[in-house]
């Protein structure tokens, strides 16, 4: 089924603008599906990532010193393997993400582990990465951001440039901005025992005021934390709230994000004062 037909099935009528957009997107998607090359990624995300990166990549000093700033990328050869290097650090570290052809996955993985052995490098999975990004208050698509939430209520208004020409959704966002937000994404921590999870309801004085979109137990902070969308009138820092966990309301309060902030090369070294 084509994207336009799928969208129409679930959302009703498709406007001409959306029809054109979905057709263009589908053309690009089909183009990438036909490409013979599959890429994989390894992320080096810790306070020692710069040293590990410098050991493994021969031109690291040149690239890092000149071009590869945060949120930039570059191409390089590592042990005769062509790779693309990005420096985003999605876990809150000064991290590097390495993209390469799938044929070299095991080779690069083992070599990077060897290069970082003295730095205590260890492989981790997506669950650990998700906890780290949540501690930093970073948004994840499908959780904090999706088609049901706009960037203004998700605290992403700083990347919406209303003065840089037309874009999909501009008119709708202008109307929302003029009317004012009805809900807002906030960070919270639990004061009672329990682990908040996506979909759990948030209450204030027995009245439902929002819903959790991400939640976990933070190993760094030794407490349960989460993010959720809350009615704008109850979204102030230090506001007391309750999270319904397995039929029981657990006390919590709204706090500033990131939950964890840092210094020097790593931004994950201390708890942020609320």
C-alpha positions, 0 to 999 in steps of 0.5 A: 500500500502506498503512503498516501493510501495508508495515510488516507485510510487512518486519517481521512482526506489527504490535502493536495499539499500532503499528497504531493509531499507523501508522493515525493517522500515515497519516491525517495524511500524507494530510491534508498531501498534499491541501493546495494550498500547497507550501512551500520553504526558504532557509537563511542560515547563516553568521557574517554571517546576523544582519546579512543578516537585519536588512537584508532583513526590516523588523521584524528588530530587534524580532523578534530582540530580543524573540522569535526566540531560538535554536530558535524561529520567528516569522512576518513579511512580507518585501517583501510576501511572508509567510514563516515564520522559524526560528533553528536554524542546523543547520550550526553557524552562528547561522543563519536558515531562511526558509519560503515559498510556492513561487511566491516562491522565485526572487524571495526567493532573488535578493533575499537574495543581493543583501542579503548581497552585502557580507557575501560571501554565496554559495549552497551545496548539500546536500553542503556543508551535510552537511559543515558539520553533520558538523563540528559532530557533528550527527546526521542522520536516516538516518545517525546516527539511524534505526529501527535505533539508539536515542537512548541510544546515539546520545548523545541521552539528554538529550532523552529524558524518562522522567518526562514520561508515556508515549511510544512506545518508553519501556518498551524504552528503560528496559530498554536503560538498565538492561541498559547500552549495547552500542554507542555513537555516536562521532566519529573522525578518520583519521590515515592517508590515505583518506575514510571513508564510511557502511557502512565497517567499523571494526576494533580489533586485526583484530576488527570493532567497529563501522561508519561512519555518516557520513564526509567530508574536512573542508575546515575541518580539512584531515583526514578525519573521521566518526562511527560506532557502536562497541562500548561497550568500545572507545568511549573518546576517544583509542582507536585504531581502524582503518577499512577503506577499499577493502580496506585498514585505515586508522589513526584515533582516537576524538575528542570532538565537535564536531570544530569549535567556536567563539565569539561569533556563529559556533560554527564558528571553531576546532578543539575540543581533544581 
